[in-house]
Amino acid sequence: MTFAPLRVLVVDDSAYNRRNIAEILSGSDEIEVVGKAGDGDDALRQAAQLRPDAITLDLEMPRMDGFTFLRILMARQPTPVIIVSSYSHKENVFKALELGAVDFVAKPDRQFTADAQIRREIIQKVLLVRYLRPRSPMPAAVAPARASQPALQRPVQEASRLGVSLRHLVAVGSSTGGPTALLEIFNRIPDRFPGAIFIAQHMPDKFTRTFAERLDRKGGLRVVEAQNGEQVLSRKAYVCPGRMCMEIAVTPGSGVGLSGDIRIRVGAPAPGDRYVPSADRLFRSVAQVGGSRAVGIILTGMGDDGVNGARAIRAAGGTVVAESEDSAVVYGMPGAAVRAGVVNESLPFTAVGDFIALLS
């Protein structure tokens, strides 16, 4: 099948960055740069006039910044937006994703000095727009499912968590669109959830700790970036560090399954890992330890990461839930699991948190 080139608007207050990003995108036969804007006001005018298929967006701009631009764009003219942001502004990236941006590309500094990897990444993420679910205009204000409690007001009592029965092991695999879905999911999980949650989110390495901190502030569970050798505790969630893979295992001689001393293993990807972090590898380890108490959640994203691991969870007697097509930003990963016949149930991401919360 032949596609018309994707029409892209490049928005950045730096003329140097605009030129470099446009040059990178124009290097693909599947992309046409139809406009360049230096601030949010100009970007809104060009977006209305040109009706681009996608927009690359810098967040720090004069006059109208990227956040204001996103709010207005998503209310008037929902358009896929890829954030291009520096490593030094990680928190801003997640704020933009909550406002409706699809994904982001991390640049090492204020100027867009692109190596071969970043060039490939920005082209791939723009081309991903072809597979996105169409968006509807966002309402002016959306009330949260429940008020999130700031982390500083929620005392962390690791000693008490040690004494809480660990009854479920929940493994989550997600990619494009995953951060926004996970923020909503964690907003619905109570602090007394009797289990541990493990997250394999495809994300650059310098962003996973900030993402864990944002999830930690969102809901009742304690959320951390996982560390190698860390003990698994109930009422706690663990985000796999970027560019690494995460598994769990029972310490030999400590007990069997959930009654044993369960530890996290974080390490470099193996040659056979097609995705990093690998949801497949995480799911397989959760199946081995948790058995019928293992739960796999496959959220939005391209590819088929999680399918083989989901098969292992089902074989162990556990449960697998896939995000439904009507809510997934990209139905690649959950769709592949459904087609493989390894899913017990498909749910919109707004119901996934409720499903986890009802586990007992």
C-alpha positions, 0 to 999 in steps of 0.5 A: 500500500502506498501512502501520501507523505505525512505533512508535518509542521515544525515548531521551535523558537530556535531557527537552528533547531527548526532548520535541523529538524526540518532537514532530518524529516525531509530526509524521509520520502514519507514525510513532507515538512509543510511549515515552520513556526517560531512560537505558539501564536504562529504555530496555531495560525499555521496549523489552522491554515495548513492542517498538518498530519503531525506537529513537532513541538518545543515547549520553551518558546516566547509569547505563547509557550508549548503548553498553552499551544497544546491546550488550545490545539487539542481543544480546537483541532486535535493533531498528533504532536511529538515533543522535542525536549532536552533531558534537563526538562523531564517533568515538562515532557510528562506534563505535555503528554497529559495535555495530549502530546503523543510521544517525545524525542529527547535531545541532549541539550538546548540545541538539536544536535542530532546523531544517527540514533536521534535522527532515526527516532524522530523519523520513526515517531513521526511516521508512527502517526499513521497508526494512531487512533483518531482524536476528538476535541478535548473538553475544556476541563476534565475532572480527575477520577479522584484527587491524587494525594501529594507524595509528601503528605503520604508517609512511606512506611517500608517496615509496615509494607514488609508485613503486608501479604503479597497476593498479586504480581501485576506486570505492565507492558506499554509504549507510545501512549503508555505514560498517559494511560498509566497516570490515569490507571494509578489514579484509580489504584488504592493505597491498600492494594495487596500486591506489587506492580512492575512496569516495562514502559519503553522510554529513554533512560534519563526519564524513567525516574522522573516518570516513577516520581510522577506516578508516585504523586498520582495515586495511593501506591508508592512508586519507584524506579526499580533497583537491582536486588531490591526486595519486592513489597506489597502496595508498591510499584516498580518502573524499569529503568530505561535501556535496561530490562527487569525481572523478578525471582525468588531468593533460593531457600526463602520459600516458594512463590509469593511466600518467598523473598522476591527480588528484582533483577535489573540488567542490560538487555540480552541479545534476544530481547527485541524491545527494551525494556522487555515486557516479554521477559518481565511477564515470563518472570512474573508468571514463574513466581506468581503462577495463578496470582500473576496478572499481565496488562498490555497497554498501547504501543507499536509492535508485539512486546508482551505477547510471548510473556502473556502466553507464559502467564496464561499457561501458569494459570494467571490473567492477561488484560489488553487495552481495548482498541477504542482507547489505545493510542496505538493498538499494536501491542494489545492487538497482537496479544488479542490476535494471538489468543492470549488475552482474558479480557480487553478493557479501556485504560480507564477501566484497567485501574479499576480492574487492578483495584478490585484484585483481592 
